[in-house]
Amino acid sequence: MKKIILSISALALMSFTANTVYNYHLGEAVTNVQDMKEWMMQDLESGRIDPELAEHYMYWLEQTEEHLIELSEENRL
């Protein structure tokens, strides 16, 4: 009986730890995308990038950010 309880506890702890690491990486990915959006805006304002290209990049960065946030919210349930 002790072995079963220890096995279940170990499995639960590993699952919790893996979930925590996964959430951490998702959070970091969202932060990275937000940083890239900020840099893109700075490049656009300073004239380093063509406005049409910046709009294209911003669209895909926003899509990526939304998907990462959705994945993060689904994972917390």
C-alpha positions as CSV (number, residue, x, y, z in Angstrom):
1,M,0.0,0.0,0.0
2,K,2.9,2.4,0.9
3,K,4.5,1.8,-2.5
4,I,1.2,2.6,-4.3
5,I,0.8,5.9,-2.4
6,L,4.5,6.8,-3.0
7,S,4.1,6.0,-6.7
8,I,1.0,8.1,-7.1
9,S,2.6,11.0,-5.2
10,A,5.7,10.8,-7.3
11,L,3.6,10.8,-10.5
12,A,1.5,13.7,-9.3
13,L,4.6,15.7,-8.4
14,M,6.3,15.1,-11.8
15,S,3.1,16.1,-13.6
16,F,2.9,19.3,-11.6
17,T,6.6,20.1,-12.2
18,A,6.3,19.5,-15.9
19,N,3.2,21.7,-16.1
20,T,5.0,24.5,-14.2
21,V,7.9,24.3,-16.6
22,Y,5.6,24.3,-19.6
23,N,3.7,27.4,-18.3
24,Y,7.0,29.1,-17.7
25,H,8.2,28.5,-21.3
26,L,4.8,29.7,-22.6
27,G,5.1,32.9,-20.6
28,E,8.6,33.5,-21.9
29,A,7.5,32.9,-25.5
30,V,4.7,35.5,-25.0
31,T,7.2,38.0,-23.6
32,N,9.6,37.4,-26.5
33,V,6.8,38.1,-29.1
34,Q,5.8,41.2,-27.2
35,D,9.4,42.4,-27.3
36,M,9.6,41.7,-31.0
37,K,6.4,43.8,-31.6
38,E,7.9,46.7,-29.7
39,W,11.1,46.5,-31.7
40,M,9.1,46.4,-34.9
41,M,7.2,49.5,-33.9
42,Q,10.5,51.3,-33.1
43,D,12.0,50.2,-36.5
44,L,8.8,51.5,-38.2
45,E,8.9,54.8,-36.5
46,S,12.6,55.3,-37.2
47,G,12.1,54.4,-40.9
48,R,14.3,51.3,-40.8
49,I,11.6,49.1,-42.3
50,D,9.0,49.5,-45.0
51,P,5.6,50.2,-43.6
52,E,3.9,47.4,-45.6
53,L,6.5,44.9,-44.4
54,A,6.1,46.1,-40.8
55,E,2.3,45.7,-41.1
56,H,2.8,42.1,-42.4
57,Y,5.2,41.2,-39.6
58,M,3.0,42.8,-36.9
59,Y,0.0,40.8,-38.1
60,W,1.9,37.5,-37.7
61,L,3.4,38.5,-34.4
62,E,-0.1,39.4,-33.1
63,Q,-1.4,36.1,-34.3
64,T,1.4,34.2,-32.6
65,E,0.9,36.1,-29.4
66,E,-2.8,35.3,-29.4
67,H,-2.2,31.6,-30.0
68,L,0.4,31.4,-27.2
69,I,-2.0,33.2,-24.8
70,E,-4.8,30.8,-25.7
71,L,-2.6,27.8,-25.2
72,S,-1.5,29.2,-21.9
73,E,-5.0,29.7,-20.7
74,E,-6.1,26.2,-21.9
75,N,-3.2,24.7,-20.0
76,R,-4.1,26.4,-16.7
77,L,-7.5,24.6,-16.6
